[in-house]
Amino acid sequence: RRAGTLSEDERNRLMKVATEPAQFKIPRWFLNRKLEPLKGEDMHVFSNVLETCTRQDIIRMSHIRLHKGLRHMWGLRVRGQHTKTTGRTGKTVGVSKKKGG
């Protein structure tokens, strides 16, 4: 069904399932914050909280000098992509011709 056609009770039930997934036997692999570093528990976060958590994770990784955190700091590809020939936007590459002469 469409979200606009749900009753108030159905909306409240959906919100409760989203905020407390452990009570409804949602599997652990379905959550987006498994074993959260600060609290040490499984969580499922939304919207601006998710963005904040991601930003904090990147800052934490760069502070403890993880390889992934360093790649984030340097603005390079993080997930193991090849960078020899791709992703060169914004950088000067190649030989430029001399003007005149």
RODO-2510 file (C-alpha; in nm, 4 decimals, decimal comma):
residues 101
     n   res          X          Y          Z
     1     r     0,0000     0,0000     0,0000
     2     r     0,1017     0,3605    -0,0438
     3     a     0,2333     0,5558     0,2520
     4     g    -0,0384     0,8188     0,2256
     5     t    -0,3153     0,5620     0,2650
     6     l    -0,1948     0,4181     0,5971
     7     s    -0,4001     0,4713     0,9088
     8     e    -0,2549     0,6380     1,2201
     9     d    -0,2211     0,3008     1,3948
    10     e    -0,0339     0,1485     1,0991
    11     r     0,2020     0,4494     1,0835
    12     n     0,2778     0,4212     1,4547
    13     r     0,3473     0,0486     1,4176
    14     l     0,5876     0,1130     1,1281
    15     m     0,7708     0,3779     1,3289
    16     k     0,7990     0,1425     1,6268
    17     v     0,9425    -0,1359     1,4071
    18     a     1,1941     0,1090     1,2579
    19     t     1,3078     0,2517     1,5911
    20     e     1,3160    -0,0764     1,7884
    21     p     1,4021    -0,3550     1,5418
    22     a     1,5262    -0,6010     1,8079
    23     q     1,1773    -0,6323     1,9585
    24     f     1,0368    -0,7425     1,6224
    25     k     1,3114    -1,0000     1,5518
    26     i     1,4654    -0,8039     1,2631
    27     p     1,7943    -0,9842     1,1803
    28     r     2,1209    -0,8179     1,2792
    29     w     2,2519    -0,8059     0,9219
    30     f     1,9583    -0,5813     0,8259
    31     l     2,0664    -0,2953     1,0569
    32     n     2,2908    -0,0148     0,9321
    33     r     2,4994     0,0288     1,2526
    34     k     2,6166    -0,3140     1,3659
    35     l     2,8120    -0,2994     1,6945
    36     e     2,8269     0,0791     1,7107
    37     p     3,1723     0,1801     1,8475
    38     l     3,0588     0,4229     2,1185
    39     k     2,7621     0,2335     2,2634
    40     g     2,8688    -0,1209     2,1715
    41     e     2,5249    -0,2283     2,0520
    42     d     2,3380    -0,2806     1,7266
    43     m     2,1425     0,0223     1,6079
    44     h     1,9394     0,1381     1,3120
    45     v     1,9632     0,5134     1,2509
    46     f     1,7956     0,7481     1,0025
    47     s     1,8513     1,0703     0,8044
    48     n     2,0703     1,3326     0,9738
    49     v     2,1744     1,0947     1,2543
    50     l     2,3081     0,8538     0,9908
    51     e     2,5065     1,1336     0,8233
    52     t     2,6466     1,2423     1,1598
    53     c     2,7485     0,8859     1,2482
    54     t     2,9202     0,8417     0,9115
    55     r     3,1098     1,1705     0,9527
    56     q     3,2168     1,0699     1,3052
    57     d     3,3359     0,7309     1,1775
    58     i     3,5514     0,8958     0,9101
    59     i     3,6990     1,1381     1,1657
    60     r     3,7681     0,8478     1,4062
    61     m     3,9387     0,6475     1,1304
    62     s     4,1615     0,9416     1,0352
    63     h     4,2556     1,0082     1,4004
    64     i     4,3680     0,6497     1,4586
    65     r     4,5476     0,6600     1,1210
    66     l     4,3592     0,3756     0,9544
    67     h     4,4329     0,3293     0,5848
    68     k     4,0699     0,4030     0,5003
    69     g     4,0745     0,7199     0,7107
    70     l     4,3928     0,8419     0,5454
    71     r     4,2433     0,7875     0,1994
    72     h     3,9414     0,9929     0,3085
    73     m     4,1734     1,2702     0,4332
    74     w     4,3686     1,2795     0,1092
    75     g     4,0560     1,2763    -0,1070
    76     l     4,1465     0,9488    -0,2803
    77     r     3,9332     0,6455    -0,3627
    78     v     3,8671     0,4415    -0,0507
    79     r     3,7163     0,1112    -0,1638
    80     g     4,0070    -0,0355    -0,3580
    81     q     3,9327     0,1101    -0,7010
    82     h     4,2145     0,1530    -0,9510
    83     t     4,3329     0,5121    -0,9673
    84     k     4,6078     0,5066    -1,2295
    85     t     4,3888     0,6124    -1,5200
    86     t     4,0422     0,6837    -1,3813
    87     g     3,9077     0,9528    -1,1522
    88     r     4,1335     1,2281    -1,2789
    89     t     3,8775     1,5054    -1,2801
    90     g     4,0098     1,8307    -1,1435
    91     k     4,3754     1,7346    -1,1744
    92     t     4,6185     1,8346    -1,4483
    93     v     4,7376     1,5300    -1,6412
    94     g     4,9533     1,4957    -1,9487
    95     v     5,1783     1,7259    -2,1455
    96     s     5,0667     2,0711    -2,2529
    97     k     5,1868     2,2236    -2,5790
    98     k     5,3930     2,5376    -2,5812
    99     k     5,2089     2,8356    -2,7213
   100     g     5,3676     3,0084    -3,0169
   101     g     5,7057     2,9379    -3,1608
***
